Amino acid sequence: MSAAPLVGYSSSGSEDEAEAGDRVRPGAEGRSRGQSPLPGQRLPVPDSVLHMFAGTEEGPVDDSAQHGGRVRTFPHERGNWATHVYVPYEAGEEFLDLLDALLCHAQTYVPRLVRMEAFHLSLSQSVVLRHHWILPFVQALKDRVASFQRFCFTADQIKIYTNQEKTRTFVGLEVTSGHAHFLDLVAEVDRVMEEFDLSTFYQDPSFHISLAWCVGDARLQMEGPCLQELQGIVDEFEDSEMLLRAYAEQIRCKSGNKFFSMPLK
């Protein structure tokens, strides 16, 4: 005898539907407990079965509380990898001392500011790559930047930034020398982006090292006296001129949880 089919019922609440699973076919009365039901008889479906696949067709839940209140600029989708190209910046102890002084003062204006965990200078927007395009994309980047020499730059000008959606605010150190070298790198990265039909970098970019960030648009609180006072801390910090000079020695591409490094000559 074939097994009775599992049947789910609608949630309309009518007694006819609610009781349909309890009915037996004519002539079934008097059958003892434990005997097999007649062919075609409908049995009630346990709630655990009816709800075992609930919500499986929905996309992943993006809980901003799990990552500091940040909101994705594009929805997560299986097979899509957020990808970003940048020059990494290795922070030394003295740089972190300067950062602590800046953050302590900035928090008197915006207490919710938090320090960045890692430091870099962006060469691209954050774009979405399908998984099978990651390696070809990275190889194209390597080919484009293979002839570039490492170079020196200075980032010593405090500036306040927001992302495009104005959902996050950043305190950054803007590049004041070496800007042309970064533009040359961006031109090559943009060519790769165009090959893969992805968004190129911003027009007239302000290259910078982000130091701290917060949720929301905090420009009103931070531009003006706060900005001037932060710049004063930078200018008066011991050996800040030498401290804020650095070398761009490699380009890095982060795609999802994968990192790819491309050393400059």
Secondary structure as UniProt FT lines:
FT   HELIX           15..19
FT   HELIX           20..22
FT   TURN            26..27
FT   TURN            29..30
FT   TURN            33..34
FT   TURN            39..40
FT   HELIX           47..50
FT   TURN            51..57
FT   HELIX           64..67
FT   TURN            68..69
FT   TURN            78..79
FT   STRAND          80..89
FT   HELIX           93..106
FT   TURN            107..109
FT   TURN            111..112
FT   STRAND          114..115
FT   STRAND          119..122
FT   STRAND          127..130
FT   HELIX           131..133
FT   HELIX           134..145
FT   TURN            146..147
FT   STRAND          151..162
FT   TURN            164..165
FT   STRAND          168..177
FT   HELIX           179..195
FT   TURN            196..197
FT   STRAND          208..215
FT   HELIX           219..222
FT   TURN            223..224
FT   HELIX           225..236
FT   TURN            238..239
FT   HELIX           240..243
FT   STRAND          245..248
FT   STRAND          250..255
FT   TURN            256..257
FT   STRAND          258..263
//
